Every structure is written in C-alpha cells, then in structure tokens.
Amino acid sequence: MSISQTPPVSLHAVRNNFEKSGGIGSGDRYVRDFNQLDEGEQWDLLSYAGQAFGLQYKIFNDGYGGGLSGGNLPLDEIDRRADGLLESVGFVSPSWGSYARLGVDDKGKYAELQAMQYKMESPGAMAMNGIFFASEAGPDVRYRLRATVETASNFSSIGEAGIFVFGYRYGYLDGDRRNYSLWGYGERPGPSKTLSVDETFVVEETHRHIVVNLSSYLGGAYNQTNRANFKVRDLTIERA
C-alpha cells in the first residue's frame, strides 16, 4: 500500500484503497511485512507514510489450489497457489511434499516454499501472492523491493526461486498484467545459497493493483525426485 508521504495521512484514503470497511487500529492492521509488530506493541500510521508492504503475514487457505472464497482475497492475508505438482499439495512437511508456509526461527520470521516433483517431466510451481494498491504511480514514482533469499541444501539443480512484482489493471489477478520486477526468473541458484534482492521499479498509472509473488519452480526431470526449497526474509517494498 502506498500512502501520502506528507501528513496528515487519511484513514479514509486507506479504507478506500482496499475497499474494506471497519475501524483501523493496532489489532486490525491492513498491510504487513515480515517485520510487522507483534501483538500488543504500539504502532503509528505515520510510520507507513510513503511506503508499501506487499506480503502479508497470515495465510489464506482457501486459495491453495486456485480460486478464492467469495471471489475476493482477504486483504491482510496471503494466497497460496500450486500448479503442476504431483505429490502432497498442501502437505506441510520440510522433507516431503509441496507447501507454502510461514514460520519463525533464530533469525526471525520467514516465508518458506517448496515445490516437489517425483518422476515428472512437466514443470511445476508453488507460490504465494501478497497484494497492495499503489496509490502513487507514474514515470517519476519509483518503488524499491528488498529481501533475502536462502536456498536449502537439497535445492535442485533444475529449481528456480523467484520474487516477482506484477501490476494488474482492475484488481487482484483481474485484467491484463504488467511485469514490474522478475527477480530470479530463469536463474538456477543451486543449493545452500544466501542471495540479496534489491530491485527498483516504476508502477504504471493504469496498473496499480500490485501482486508480490514468491515462486518455487521446477522444470521437470523424469525418473528423479526434485525439490526447490527456499526461505524469504525481511521482504519490504517502499518508495525509492
């Protein structure tokens, strides 16, 4: 979400961006990243001025295999999607199956994805989608995406780890799309890598409905078991 960089920040404008009614308070945050405050901590709306946080912390379970409850993605949650995966879609296990989940370890909060295939020649992917509305757009308005990506020790040689930013014309996955950032596309990082993401992009005025897509991809390899497992930490999108 993008809010005016100069006070006062309008709560009405925030509600309009997301077409969601109700009060705005510390227990009802609209958009979060992996550094969001814990429950009970104080926060100030002005700290979000001019920034955009595109990947929410909770997971929206109904979108896992495609489709959305009531046709709408909850605006404070993540949509999970799977495509072309044979084994255990939705089975949350670090060793077996394809999954997308959120967790906390000694380094802090993270998102973790694993695409897994067993003797499949066709490609497959596991993904998470977060969203925000870019109320500021145009050729002179730049955004900056930053994150850390950690691939697992068993990350396949045919695997890809992607952090993509798309813009849609009408709404979430609605209308034609613009590709604003395709970090990791076509790259095969290999196992046990720590990679820094630092991308800037411009949002077109006609395509302000932004999707932040984390994607674990496998190209397919017959008679082999392949995993593309990675974690994403400290993902933020802000005005550059």
C-alpha positions as CSV (number, residue, x, y, z in Angstrom):
1,M,0.0,0.0,0.0
2,S,1.2,3.5,-0.7
3,I,0.2,6.4,1.5
4,S,1.0,10.1,1.1
5,Q,4.5,11.0,2.2
6,T,3.3,14.2,3.9
7,P,0.9,14.3,6.9
8,P,-1.9,14.2,7.5
9,V,-2.4,10.6,6.5
10,S,-6.0,10.0,5.7
11,L,-7.6,6.8,7.3
12,H,-10.4,7.3,4.8
13,A,-8.0,7.0,1.9
14,V,-6.6,3.8,3.4
15,R,-10.0,2.3,3.6
16,N,-10.8,3.4,0.0
17,N,-7.6,1.8,-1.3
18,F,-8.7,-1.6,-0.1
19,E,-12.5,-1.2,-0.3
20,K,-12.8,-2.5,3.3
21,S,-15.0,-1.1,6.0
22,G,-14.3,-1.0,9.7
23,G,-12.0,0.6,12.2
24,I,-8.3,0.8,11.8
25,G,-6.3,0.1,14.9
26,S,-3.4,-1.9,16.3
27,G,-5.5,-5.1,16.2
28,D,-6.7,-4.6,12.7
29,R,-3.6,-3.8,10.6
30,Y,-4.3,-3.7,6.9
31,V,-0.9,-4.5,5.3
32,R,2.1,-6.1,6.9
33,D,5.6,-7.4,6.0
34,F,7.8,-9.9,7.8
35,N,8.9,-7.3,10.2
36,Q,5.4,-6.4,11.4
37,L,5.0,-5.6,15.0
38,D,4.0,-8.3,17.5
39,E,0.5,-8.1,19.1
40,G,0.4,-5.6,21.9
41,E,3.1,-3.4,20.6
42,Q,2.4,0.2,19.7
43,W,2.4,1.4,16.1
44,D,1.9,4.7,14.3
45,L,0.2,5.0,11.0
46,L,2.7,7.8,10.0
47,S,5.5,5.2,10.1
48,Y,3.9,3.7,7.0
49,A,3.8,7.0,5.1
50,G,5.1,6.7,1.6
51,Q,5.9,3.0,2.0
52,A,4.4,-0.2,0.5
53,F,4.4,-3.5,2.3
54,G,3.3,-6.2,-0.2
55,L,3.5,-9.5,1.6
56,Q,1.1,-10.1,4.5
57,Y,1.8,-12.4,7.4
58,K,-1.3,-14.6,7.6
59,I,-2.1,-17.3,5.0
60,F,-5.4,-17.5,3.2
61,N,-6.0,-21.3,3.0
62,D,-8.9,-21.3,0.5
63,G,-6.8,-20.1,-2.4
64,Y,-4.3,-23.0,-2.1
65,G,-5.5,-24.9,-5.2
66,G,-6.8,-21.9,-7.1
67,G,-10.0,-20.0,-6.7
68,L,-11.0,-17.6,-4.0
69,S,-13.7,-17.6,-1.4
70,G,-16.4,-15.2,-2.5
71,G,-14.2,-14.1,-5.3
72,N,-12.0,-11.9,-3.0
73,L,-8.6,-12.4,-1.4
74,P,-8.7,-11.2,2.2
75,L,-6.6,-8.1,2.1
76,D,-4.5,-8.8,5.2
77,E,-3.5,-12.4,4.1
78,I,-1.5,-14.4,1.6
79,D,-3.0,-16.5,-1.2
80,R,-1.2,-19.9,-1.8
81,R,-1.2,-21.4,-5.2
82,A,0.1,-24.7,-6.7
83,D,0.4,-25.7,-10.3
84,G,1.6,-29.0,-11.9
85,L,2.8,-30.6,-8.7
86,L,2.3,-34.4,-8.2
87,E,3.0,-35.0,-4.6
88,S,1.1,-33.9,-1.5
89,V,0.0,-30.4,-2.4
90,G,-0.8,-28.7,0.8
91,F,1.0,-31.3,3.0
92,V,3.2,-29.2,5.3
93,S,6.5,-31.1,5.8
94,P,10.0,-30.0,5.3
95,S,11.1,-33.3,3.8
96,W,8.1,-34.4,1.7
97,G,5.5,-32.7,-0.4
98,S,4.9,-29.2,-1.9
99,Y,4.0,-26.5,0.5
100,A,4.0,-22.7,1.3
101,R,4.1,-21.7,4.9
102,L,5.3,-19.0,7.4
103,G,7.5,-19.5,10.4
104,V,9.9,-18.2,12.9
105,D,13.4,-19.4,13.7
106,D,16.5,-18.0,15.5
107,K,16.9,-15.5,12.6
108,G,13.4,-14.2,12.8
109,K,10.3,-14.5,10.7
110,Y,10.3,-16.0,7.2
111,A,8.2,-17.4,4.3
112,E,9.1,-20.8,3.1
113,L,8.2,-22.5,-0.2
114,Q,8.9,-25.9,-1.6
115,A,7.9,-27.3,-5.0
116,M,8.5,-31.0,-5.1
117,Q,8.1,-33.4,-8.0
118,Y,8.5,-37.2,-8.2
119,K,9.2,-38.6,-11.7
120,M,7.5,-35.8,-13.6
121,E,8.7,-34.3,-16.9
122,S,6.3,-31.3,-16.9
123,P,7.1,-28.1,-15.0
124,G,5.5,-27.3,-11.7
125,A,5.4,-24.4,-9.2
126,M,4.4,-23.5,-5.7
127,A,3.6,-19.8,-5.0
128,M,2.4,-17.2,-2.5
129,N,0.7,-14.0,-3.5
130,G,0.6,-10.8,-1.4
131,I,-1.1,-7.6,-2.5
132,F,-1.2,-3.9,-2.2
133,F,-2.6,-0.9,-4.1
134,A,-0.1,1.7,-5.4
135,S,-2.0,4.9,-4.9
136,E,1.1,6.8,-6.2
137,A,2.1,5.9,-9.8
138,G,3.7,7.3,-12.9
139,P,7.1,7.6,-14.5
140,D,8.6,9.7,-11.7
141,V,7.4,7.4,-8.9
142,R,9.8,4.6,-8.0
143,Y,9.5,1.7,-5.7
144,R,12.2,-0.5,-4.1
145,L,12.0,-4.2,-3.4
146,R,14.4,-5.8,-0.9
147,A,14.6,-9.2,0.6
148,T,17.0,-12.1,1.5
149,V,16.6,-15.5,-0.2
150,E,18.1,-18.7,1.3
151,T,18.0,-21.9,-0.7
152,A,18.0,-25.2,1.1
153,S,20.9,-27.8,1.0
154,N,18.7,-30.0,-1.2
155,F,17.7,-27.3,-3.7
156,S,17.5,-28.9,-7.1
157,S,19.8,-28.0,-10.0
158,I,16.7,-27.5,-12.1
159,G,15.0,-25.3,-9.5
160,E,14.3,-21.6,-9.5
161,A,13.5,-19.2,-6.6
162,G,11.5,-16.1,-7.7
163,I,10.3,-12.9,-6.2
164,F,8.1,-11.2,-8.8
165,V,6.1,-8.0,-8.8
166,F,3.1,-7.7,-11.1
167,G,0.6,-4.9,-11.8
168,Y,-3.0,-5.6,-12.8
169,R,-5.4,-3.2,-14.4
170,Y,-8.6,-3.8,-12.5
171,G,-7.9,-5.7,-9.2
172,Y,-6.3,-8.8,-7.8
173,L,-5.5,-11.1,-10.8
174,D,-8.0,-9.1,-12.7
175,G,-7.4,-7.6,-16.2
176,D,-4.2,-7.6,-18.2
177,R,-0.8,-7.6,-16.3
178,R,2.4,-5.7,-16.3
179,N,5.7,-7.3,-15.1
180,Y,7.4,-4.8,-12.9
181,S,10.1,-7.0,-11.4
182,L,11.1,-10.6,-12.2
183,W,13.9,-11.3,-9.7
184,G,15.2,-14.9,-10.1
185,Y,13.3,-15.6,-13.3
186,G,15.3,-18.1,-15.5
187,E,18.1,-18.4,-12.8
188,R,19.1,-21.6,-11.1
189,P,20.8,-20.6,-7.9
190,G,21.6,-24.1,-6.6
191,P,21.8,-25.3,-3.0
192,S,22.8,-23.6,0.2
193,K,22.9,-20.0,-1.2
194,T,22.1,-16.7,0.5
195,L,21.1,-14.1,-2.0
196,S,20.2,-10.4,-1.7
197,V,17.3,-9.0,-3.6
198,D,17.4,-5.2,-4.4
199,E,15.2,-4.1,-7.3
200,T,13.6,-0.8,-8.2
201,F,10.6,-0.4,-10.5
202,V,8.0,2.1,-11.7
203,V,4.3,1.5,-11.5
204,E,2.1,2.4,-14.4
205,E,-0.9,4.6,-13.6
206,T,-3.2,2.0,-15.4
207,H,-1.8,-1.0,-13.5
208,R,-1.8,-0.1,-9.8
209,H,-3.1,-3.4,-8.3
210,I,0.1,-4.9,-7.2
211,V,0.8,-8.6,-6.6
212,V,4.0,-9.7,-4.9
213,N,4.6,-13.3,-6.0
214,L,7.0,-15.7,-4.3
215,S,7.5,-18.7,-6.6
216,S,9.3,-22.0,-6.2
217,Y,9.7,-23.6,-9.7
218,L,10.9,-26.9,-11.1
219,G,11.4,-27.5,-14.8
220,G,10.7,-31.3,-14.6
221,A,13.1,-34.2,-14.9
222,Y,11.9,-37.8,-15.5
223,N,12.9,-40.6,-13.0
224,Q,14.1,-38.2,-10.4
225,T,12.8,-36.6,-7.2
226,N,13.4,-32.8,-7.2
227,R,12.8,-30.1,-4.6
228,A,13.1,-26.4,-4.9
229,N,13.0,-25.2,-1.2
230,F,13.9,-21.7,-0.1
231,K,13.1,-19.1,2.6
232,V,12.5,-15.4,2.1
233,R,13.3,-13.0,4.9
234,D,12.8,-9.3,5.5
235,L,10.8,-8.6,2.4
236,T,9.9,-5.0,2.1
237,I,8.6,-2.7,-0.7
238,E,8.9,1.0,-0.2
239,R,9.0,4.3,-2.1
240,A,12.5,4.6,-3.5
